[in-house]
Amino acid sequence: MKNHAPYLHVSPARKKAVLMIHGICSTPRHFDFLVSSLPEEVTVCALLLPGHGGKVKDFGSTSMKAWRAEVEEALCFLEKEHEELFVVGYSMGTLLALEALPRHPKVKGLLLLNPPFRPWVRWEMVKRSFRFTKGKVEAANSHEAACVKSIGGELTPGVMAYLRWLPRFLELLVLCRKARRSKQKLNIPCKGFLGKRDELVSMRSEKYLKRLPAEVRVSEEAGHFYYPEEDRDWMKNVLKELIGI
């Protein structure tokens, strides 16, 4: 999968389709390992939400409204041609998926990775963000390397260029609060994943996952961006299990 670009593989069978929705400031690259694990007979669509994967100013010029519209358009496109849909959401993408779900009965299973029902920011992530704006990356740190791959895009030196990002994060906080207050109950299989070393999501999010209800896996070593090999294998197997392949 190319960086900064959406991914779409349409199976001639057109029976089952998987939609992957990334998180804020992320790109479809976060799903590389899942995309490559799926067989040709499954349609796979990994979105690149507006404003992501490009220049700093692009992100500041987009909106939550545009992201919602992109998810809705993708779901409508896939359900017209396929019998069953499955959704993989990551971070903000999990909340966008849950929000859209009631309008799309063809969705038969969910895999929710690092859902930010209770967002928080570790000091480690704050320091990392400042280093990134200066072009500094600790490549030997597996969590940091995974963060760079997941985010992609073009970083600009200096903090001032990122002030226009603030409204996007405020919109995300509103979405998180809405998800916490939701009384939504799922009648389809749902698997959730959280990492105890998550730099941006509190473990308190687990109770909201279980309320859906979802079967939750908690990893001791995973962060918001980095997944150990055993966790990746679990995600691959669970996704195939949901799809029924």
N, C-alpha and C positions, 0 to 999 in steps of 0.2 A: 504494500500500500504506500502511495506517495504521500509525503508530508504536505500539509496545507491544502489537501484536496479531499473531496468526498469520495467514497468508494461505493460502487454499485456492480453487483454481479446478478444478472437475472437468469434463473434456471429455466430451460425450455419446458420443464415439467410444470412449473408455476403452481405447485401445490402448497409448499411451505416457504415462508419468508421470515427473515430476522431483521429487525430494525435496531441499530445501535446508536445511542444518543450520548454524546460526550458531555463533559462538565464545563463549567465556566473557565475560560482561558485555556481550555484543552483543545485537542484535535482528534480526528479519527485514529491517529497513530496509537492511541491508548489501547485500541482493540486489536492491534496487529496479531497477537497470539491467538485470539479467538477466531478472527477471520480465517486465518490459515488452517484452523482445525476443522472447519466445516466442509462437507463434501459438495461437489459440483451441483448436485440435485437440489440444493437449498439456495434460494435467493437471499442475498445478503446486501443490505443497504446501511452504510455507516455515514451518518450525516457530518457535514462541516457547517456548524451554525454560523449565521451571518456575523461578520466582524472578527471571526476567529482565524488563527493561522496566518495572519497578514501583518500589516503595520499597526503600530500602537494607536494611531488616530482612527483606524478602521473600527477597533473595538469600542472606542469612545462614541462612535457615531451610530452604533446599533442600539437594540433595545430588547427587553424581555418579550415584548409584543412580537417582534420579528422572529425570535427563537420559537415562540409558541406556534406561530404560523408555519414555520419550516417543519416542525414536528407533525403538525396536523396535515400538511400537504403530503408528507412522506407516507403517513399512515393511510391516507385516502388513496394514494397511488398504489400502494402495495395491496390493499384489501380488494381493489377492483379486479386484480388478476390472480389472486391466490386464495386458497381455501382456508388457510390458517396463518396467523401472524404470531410472532414471539418478539418480545422487546428486551434488549439489554440496555440498562441505563447506568451511567456512571456519574456519581456526584450530583450536580444539578440536573443531569439527564434523568436521574431516577424520579425526581419530583415532576419534571415535565411529562414523563411517561405516565405516572399515576394520575396526573391532572387530566390527561387526554383519554385515559382508559375507558371511562363510561360511554364515550361516543363511538367506541370501536369494539363491538362484540366479537369480532373475528380474532382478537388477541386472546391466545390460549395459555400464555405463560410469561412470567417475568423473572428476570435476573437483575437484581438491584445491587450495584457495587458502590460502597462508600456513600450511602444516602445521607445528606446533611440535614437531617431533621433538627439536630442540635449542633450548629456550626460553632467552631472555636478556632483560634489561631495560636499554635505553639510559637514560642519565642524563636525556636529553631527556624520556622518558616519565615518569620519576619527578617531575620538576619540573611537567610538565603535569598529573599526577594531583593534586598539591597545589593547583594553581591551580583545578582543577575543583571541589574541595571548598569553595573560597571563592567559587564562582560566576564565576570569571574565565576567559574564552575569547578567544584571539587569532583572531578570525574571518577575518582576512586570510591566515592561515597555512592553506594547503590541506590539509595533513596533519592539523592540529588540527581544522579544520572537519569533515573526514571522520570523525574520531574521535568527535566529539560526535554526529553523525548515526547512526553505527553503534551506539554504546552506548545512547543514549536513556536512559529511566528518570529517576528523581528523585534528585538528589544532595543530600546533607545536609552542612551546614558542620561542619568539625571532623573530626579523624582517628579519634577513639575509636569513632564509630559504625560504622567499617569493620572493627573487630577481628574481628567474627563472620564476615567474609569469608575469613579466613585458612584455615580448613579446606577451603574450596572450591578454593583455589589449591594447597593441598597435595595434594588429590585429583587435580588436573590434572597436577601434576608426576609423580605415580605413573603416570598414564595415559601421559604422554610417555615415561617410562622403559620402560613395558611395550611401547610401540610401537617404540622403538629396539631392544629385545631380540627382537622378533617375527621369525620366519623366514617370515612370510607372503609368498607369491608369487601375483601376480594373473594370471589368464588372460583378463582383459577389458581393453579399452582404458582407459588412465588418463593424464590430463594433470595436470601439477602447475605451480604458480606460486609464485615467491618474489620479493620486492623487496629490493634492496640497502640501502634505507633503512628496512627493517622495524625498528620500535621494540621488538618483543617476540620475534622469531624470528631465530635465528642462521642465517647462510648455510650452516653446517655441516649443516643439515637436508637440503640438496640430495642428499647421498649416500644418505640413507635413502629419498628419493623414487625415485632411480634404481635402488635395490635392489629395488623392488616388482615389476616395473619400471614407471616412469612417464616420459613425455616431459616435460621440464621447460623452462619459460620463465622466465628471470631478467630482471627489469626494473631498470634503473639508477636510476629515479626513484621507483618505487612504494615505499610503506611498508606498515605492517600494516593501515592503514585506507584510505589514499589510493591510487587507481589513476589514472594518466594516461589520457587518452582512447584512445590506441593500445592500451593494455593492456586496457581495457574492451572494445574492439572485438575483440581477440584472444579474450577470454573468451566473448563472445557467439558468435563464429564457431565456436570449439572446441566449445561446448556443443551448438550446432545440428548440428555434424559428428558428435558422439557419438550424438546422438539419431537422426540420419539424416533431417533435415528441410531 
